[in-house]
Amino acid sequence: MIRLNPNIPFKTRGNGAVALRLYLRDENSIVLIKSIIEETLEKYLLLSGKTSPAVVIHRGTVGSSYRYVYLKALHDIVLSSVAKEIVKKNDDLVIMVNKGRGIIGAVAAIGAYPLVNFTYELIVYREFQDRSRMRGIDKNSVLEFDRIHRPETFGNYDFKHRRVLITPHGPDPVLVGVRSCNLEELLSALKVIKVIDGKSIGEFEWIIFRTNQGTDAHLKRSKDNSKSYKAVSIVGWLKEKPRIIKGGHVVFNLVTPRSTVITCVSYRETGRLRNVLRLLKPGDEIEVKGGIKPWTEGVNLNVEKVRVLRLQKHVLLLNPLCPKCGKRMKSRGRGKGFKCPACGFSLNLSSKEVRQLERIVMPGLFMSDPLAYRHLTKPVRLYGRRFKDRHRLMVMSSILIGYGEESQDI
């Protein structure tokens, strides 16, 4: 399961897509797969809002054009015509509903394989008929799971806002989604995490996906910061001190190495990130990561995270102390020296005392509160960690042994 550019306006909520790799004995199995997909869509698909799904069945090796769509769809806009042209050239089987905009995600999901940086997500499903917004998850069991398995697991709970993060809030079939870098720990969640009536989530239907979530895959260094809906990472210098606007949001202007200026906005919901930005000063060098969105004048950069690279010195200029009585002297005018207001002593100095003050903020990475994370946002817990692919090798080996050498890669 992959997540794509979170800034796309015509996406569904998570902007996600799924790819399943199957090994089949013969070509006739494809007909069976296609019929199963069509029956599933007819049974479960709820057409509302922006729903416009598509399914692509690709046979054989995956060409570079699929990879291109995946990488571009992570941080930019991809036209559906591009995806349609690719499936046409490869003679893929396609199922589309409505306008079939989902063909972009379908092609991208095929091109994402194999994921280099990845995490896992355990998705537990409730009864299909249950459309309530409440999930009834036991908060204490979520906290217990997080305590046992951190830092491998992430995105479970926002301790500042005291809010469970593994439950969606819409009328969809997902009960919970638990994320981790470790497959075995997700299996542990099936026993540890419970609903309020005491049942463990393992008593419901569930599946584990390999995903690009929590990897910052969408954030790419970009020289073009004027194109709406791109996900970017831009280095620059603050033009002036950040200001607070109506609603509690923080706004500042960033000057890039190309001398262009882009307005950056950190919304109130980002919490701690917004508070850090308020401490920055003109000339501070930072790297801003986020999405380009239309603004009242041109575009702005919706800030997801900030890395402070270099800070300007904070200098305070003071009149010298009187060498006779120790009081702070007063200036007699430009270039005329100083005079003590207490004892009247005069000093023919032309410069003031320079005092360098410590900055409250220090160089480093600063992120929003977990409540404001995107699916792709890499949490602090995962920085510096290396991902391993041993589970995929184990599973794929068992599949190949089971089906033998006559299997066809779909």
C-alpha positions in Angstrom: 0.0 0.0 0.0 1.4 3.4 -1.0 0.5 6.9 -0.2 1.0 9.6 -2.8 1.3 13.4 -2.8 -0.9 14.6 0.1 -1.4 18.1 -1.4 -3.5 17.0 -4.4 -6.9 18.7 -4.2 -8.9 16.0 -6.0 -7.6 13.1 -4.0 -9.6 11.0 -1.6 -8.7 11.4 2.0 -5.5 9.2 2.2 -4.5 9.4 -1.5 -3.5 5.7 -1.2 -3.2 2.8 -3.7 -2.6 -0.9 -3.3 -0.6 -3.3 -5.4 -0.8 -7.1 -5.1 1.8 -9.3 -6.7 0.6 -12.8 -7.7 2.4 -15.8 -9.1 0.1 -17.8 -11.4 0.4 -21.1 -13.1 -1.3 -20.2 -16.4 -2.8 -17.3 -18.4 -6.4 -18.5 -17.7 -6.0 -17.5 -14.0 -6.1 -13.8 -15.1 -9.7 -14.2 -16.3 -10.6 -15.5 -12.8 -8.8 -12.6 -11.1 -10.6 -10.0 -13.3 -14.0 -11.5 -12.5 -13.2 -11.5 -8.7 -12.2 -7.9 -8.9 -15.4 -6.9 -10.7 -17.6 -8.8 -8.3 -15.7 -7.2 -5.3 -16.2 -3.7 -6.7 -19.9 -4.3 -7.4 -20.4 -5.6 -3.8 -18.4 -3.1 -1.8 -17.8 0.1 -3.8 -19.6 3.2 -2.4 -19.6 6.0 -4.9 -19.6 9.3 -3.2 -17.6 12.5 -3.2 -14.3 12.1 -5.1 -14.5 8.4 -5.5 -13.3 7.4 -8.9 -11.5 4.0 -8.7 -9.6 2.0 -11.2 -7.8 -1.4 -11.3 -4.8 -2.2 -13.5 -3.7 -5.8 -14.1 -0.1 -5.9 -15.4 1.6 -9.0 -16.6 5.4 -9.7 -16.6 8.2 -7.4 -15.5 7.5 -3.8 -14.5 9.0 -1.2 -16.9 10.6 2.1 -16.0 7.5 4.1 -17.1 5.6 2.7 -14.1 8.4 3.7 -11.8 8.4 7.2 -13.3 4.7 7.6 -12.5 5.2 6.5 -8.9 8.1 8.8 -8.2 6.4 11.8 -9.8 3.0 11.1 -8.1 4.8 11.3 -4.7 5.4 15.0 -5.0 3.7 16.4 -8.1 0.6 16.2 -10.2 0.3 13.3 -12.7 -2.3 13.5 -15.5 -4.6 10.5 -15.9 -3.8 10.6 -19.6 -0.2 9.7 -18.9 -1.2 6.6 -16.9 -3.8 5.6 -19.5 -1.1 5.8 -22.2 1.2 3.6 -20.2 -1.3 0.8 -19.6 -2.3 1.0 -23.3 1.3 0.5 -24.5 1.7 -2.5 -22.1 -1.6 -4.1 -23.1 -2.7 -4.1 -19.4 -6.2 -5.0 -18.4 -8.1 -2.0 -16.9 -11.3 -1.7 -14.9 -12.4 1.9 -14.4 -15.4 3.4 -12.5 -16.7 6.9 -13.3 -13.8 8.9 -14.8 -11.3 6.3 -13.4 -8.9 8.9 -12.0 -7.7 6.0 -9.7 -5.7 4.7 -12.7 -2.9 7.1 -11.6 -2.6 5.5 -8.2 -2.9 2.0 -9.7 0.0 2.6 -12.1 2.0 4.2 -9.4 1.4 1.3 -7.0 2.7 -1.1 -9.6 5.8 1.1 -10.2 6.5 1.4 -6.4 7.8 -2.1 -6.2 10.2 -2.8 -4.6 10.1 -0.2 -1.8 13.5 0.7 -0.6 12.4 2.6 2.5 9.3 1.1 4.0 7.2 0.5 7.1 4.3 -1.9 7.8 0.7 -1.1 8.7 -1.7 -3.5 10.3 -5.3 -2.6 9.2 -8.1 -4.1 11.2 -11.6 -4.0 9.7 -14.9 -3.8 11.5 -18.2 -5.2 10.3 -19.1 -3.8 6.8 -22.5 -2.6 8.1 -21.0 -0.5 10.9 -20.8 3.1 9.6 -20.5 4.9 13.0 -17.7 7.4 13.5 -16.9 6.0 16.9 -14.5 3.0 17.1 -14.6 2.3 20.8 -10.9 1.5 21.2 -9.5 1.1 24.7 -7.1 4.0 25.1 -5.1 2.3 27.8 -4.4 -0.7 25.6 -3.0 1.6 22.9 -0.7 3.3 25.4 0.4 -0.1 26.7 1.3 -1.3 23.1 3.2 2.0 22.5 5.1 1.6 25.7 6.2 -1.9 25.0 7.2 -1.5 21.4 8.5 2.1 20.9 10.5 3.2 19.0 9.7 0.5 16.4 6.0 1.5 16.4 4.9 5.0 15.7 1.8 7.2 15.2 -0.2 5.5 18.0 -0.9 8.4 20.4 -0.5 12.1 20.7 0.6 12.6 24.3 0.3 16.4 24.1 -3.3 16.4 23.0 -4.1 13.0 24.7 -5.6 11.6 21.6 -5.5 8.1 20.1 -4.1 8.3 16.5 -4.7 4.8 15.2 -8.4 5.2 14.7 -9.9 7.0 11.6 -13.0 9.2 12.2 -15.0 8.7 9.0 -17.8 6.2 8.2 -15.4 3.7 6.6 -14.8 0.0 7.4 -11.4 0.5 9.1 -11.4 -0.1 12.8 -7.7 0.8 13.5 -4.4 1.2 11.6 -1.3 0.4 13.5 2.2 1.2 12.1 5.6 -0.2 12.8 9.0 -1.0 11.3 8.7 -4.5 12.7 6.4 -7.2 11.4 6.4 -9.2 14.6 5.4 -6.2 16.7 2.3 -5.7 14.6 1.2 -9.3 15.3 1.6 -8.4 19.0 -0.9 -5.5 18.6 -3.6 -8.1 17.7 -3.5 -9.3 21.3 -2.5 -6.1 23.2 -4.9 -3.5 21.7 -8.5 -4.0 22.6 -11.9 -2.4 22.1 -13.9 -1.1 25.1 -15.9 -4.3 25.5 -12.7 -6.3 26.1 -12.3 -8.0 22.7 -8.8 -7.9 21.2 -8.5 -6.4 17.7 -7.2 -9.8 16.6 -10.8 -11.1 16.8 -11.7 -9.0 13.8 -10.6 -9.3 10.1 -7.1 -7.9 9.5 -4.3 -7.5 7.0 -0.7 -6.2 7.1 0.5 -4.0 4.3 4.1 -3.1 3.4 4.0 0.7 2.9 5.9 3.9 2.2 4.3 5.6 5.1 6.5 7.3 7.6 9.4 7.7 5.1 9.1 11.3 3.9 9.1 9.8 0.4 7.1 12.8 -0.9 9.5 15.5 0.2 12.0 16.3 -2.6 14.5 19.2 -2.9 13.0 21.5 -5.6 14.2 24.5 -7.5 10.7 25.3 -8.7 8.6 26.6 -5.7 5.9 28.2 -7.8 3.9 25.2 -8.9 0.8 24.6 -6.8 0.2 21.2 -5.1 3.9 20.1 -5.3 5.5 18.6 -2.2 8.9 20.3 -1.8 11.9 20.8 0.4 13.4 24.3 0.1 16.5 25.9 1.7 16.5 29.7 2.3 16.9 32.6 4.7 14.2 34.4 6.6 13.5 37.8 5.1 11.9 39.2 8.3 10.7 38.0 11.7 7.8 35.5 11.5 4.4 37.1 12.3 1.2 35.7 13.8 -2.0 36.2 11.7 -5.7 35.7 12.5 -6.4 32.2 13.7 -3.0 31.8 15.4 -1.1 30.8 12.3 2.5 31.8 11.8 3.6 33.4 8.5 7.1 34.2 7.2 8.9 35.0 4.0 11.7 32.8 2.8 14.4 34.0 0.4 15.8 31.2 -1.7 19.3 30.9 -3.3 17.7 32.1 -6.6 16.6 35.3 -4.8 12.9 34.3 -5.1 10.7 34.9 -2.1 8.0 32.4 -1.0 5.5 32.8 1.8 5.5 30.0 4.3 2.6 29.2 6.6 2.6 27.1 9.8 -1.0 26.5 10.8 -2.1 26.6 14.5 -2.6 22.8 14.4 1.1 22.2 14.0 1.5 23.1 17.6 5.2 22.9 18.7 6.5 23.6 15.2 4.6 26.9 15.1 6.1 27.9 18.5 9.6 27.2 17.3 9.1 29.3 14.1 8.1 32.3 16.2 11.6 32.3 17.7 13.4 32.6 14.4 15.0 35.9 13.3 15.8 37.6 9.9 18.8 35.9 8.3 18.4 32.5 9.9 19.0 29.8 7.4 16.5 26.9 7.4 15.2 24.1 5.3 11.4 24.1 5.0 9.5 20.9 4.0 5.9 20.9 2.9 3.4 21.5 0.2 2.8 24.4 -2.2 -0.8 25.6 -2.0 -2.7 28.5 -3.7 -2.7 31.6 -1.4 -4.4 35.0 -1.4 -1.5 36.3 -3.5 0.2 33.7 -5.6 1.1 30.5 -3.6 2.4 29.6 -0.2 4.3 26.7 1.3 2.3 24.8 3.9 5.0 23.9 6.4 5.2 20.2 7.6 8.7 20.3 9.2 11.7 22.6 9.4 15.4 22.0 9.8 17.3 24.9 11.3 20.7 25.0 9.6 22.4 28.3 10.8 21.3 31.0 13.2 22.2 34.7 13.1 24.0 36.0 16.2 21.7 37.7 18.6 23.6 40.9 19.6 22.7 43.5 22.1 24.4 47.0 21.9 24.7 48.7 25.3 26.2 52.0 26.5 29.4 51.4 28.5 29.4 51.3 32.3 30.9 54.3 34.1 34.4 53.4 35.2 34.0 55.7 38.2 30.7 54.7 39.8 29.6 51.7 37.8 26.3 53.1 36.5 25.2 52.7 32.9 26.3 55.9 30.9 24.2 57.8 28.4 25.2 58.9 24.9 26.1 62.5 24.3 25.2 62.2 20.6 26.6 60.6 17.6 30.4 60.4 17.9 30.5 62.6 21.0 31.1 59.9 23.6 29.2 59.1 26.8 28.4 60.8 30.1 27.4 59.3 33.4 24.0 60.6 34.6 24.9 59.8 38.2 28.4 61.2 38.8 28.9 63.3 35.6 32.0 61.4 34.4 32.6 61.7 30.6 34.1 59.1 28.3 35.3 59.8 24.8 34.4 56.4 23.3 32.7 56.1 19.9 31.5 52.5 20.2 29.0 50.7 22.4 29.5 47.6 24.4 28.6 44.5 22.3 26.9 41.6 24.2 26.1 38.4 22.4 23.0 36.7 23.7 22.2 33.0 23.6 19.4 32.0 21.1 16.5 30.0 22.6 16.2 27.9 19.4 19.1 25.7 18.3 20.0 24.1 15.0 18.1 20.8 14.4 15.0 19.3 13.1 11.6 20.5 14.3 8.3 18.9 13.5 4.6 19.5 14.1 2.6 17.7 16.8 1.8 14.1 15.8 -1.9 15.1 15.4 -0.9 17.1 12.3 1.2 14.4 10.7 0.6 13.3 7.1 0.6 9.5 6.3 4.0 10.0 4.7 5.5 12.1 7.4 8.6 10.5 8.9 8.3 10.7 12.7 11.3 11.6 14.9 11.4 8.0 16.2 12.4 6.7 12.7 15.3 9.1 12.0 18.6 7.3 11.8 17.0 3.9 11.4 17.8 1.5 8.6 15.1 -0.6 7.0 15.5 -4.3 6.3 13.7 -6.5 3.8 14.1 -10.0 5.3 10.4 -10.6 5.8 9.6 -10.1 2.1 12.4 -12.6 1.1 11.0 -15.2 3.5 7.4 -14.8 2.3 8.3 -14.7 -1.4 10.5 -17.8 -1.0 7.7 -19.8 0.5 5.3 -18.7 -2.3 7.8 -19.7 -5.0 8.4 -23.1 -3.4 4.7 -23.7 -3.2 3.9 -22.9 -6.8 7.1 -24.2 -8.4 9.0 -22.9 -11.4 6.0 -22.8 -13.7 4.6 -19.8 -11.9 4.0 -16.6 -14.0 4.9 -13.2 -12.5 1.8 -10.9 -12.6 
